[in-house]
Amino acid sequence: MSARKMTGDQLPLPGSGGRVKRQPESVTLAAIRAWLTKRGHDVTRHQQGMGSRKGFPDLTALRDGRTVYIEVKTAFGELSPYQREFRDVCEAHGGTYIVARGIDDLAGLE
């Protein structure tokens, strides 16, 4: 049996003989939110609902007069057309938009 390389969004299943399970986006989101909060950002979690803008990112982080929009994805997750549209509008207006698959994607926010 060959060793299987795990990606950052996978966790070994206890007692599974090496099988892996992808880490849910919610786990990554919680870790990113905690990391930002620990570094002094005011973080708001957004949920899609009636009346909300389609494609609005998962998190907004504020610190030192800077607003950053963060869309959390798994290692293989892709932006939807609405999310790409929001990203493009945000960046066209000089905003900061980050697709974060883990803490490493937030290096510029130290």
Buried (B, 14 or more C-beta within 10 A) or exposed (E): EEEEEEEEBBEEEEEEEEEBEBBEBEBBBEBBBEBBEEEEBEBEEBEEEEEEEEBBBBBBBBBEEEEBBBBBBBEEBEBEEEBEBBBEEBEEEEBBBBBBBBBEBBEEBE
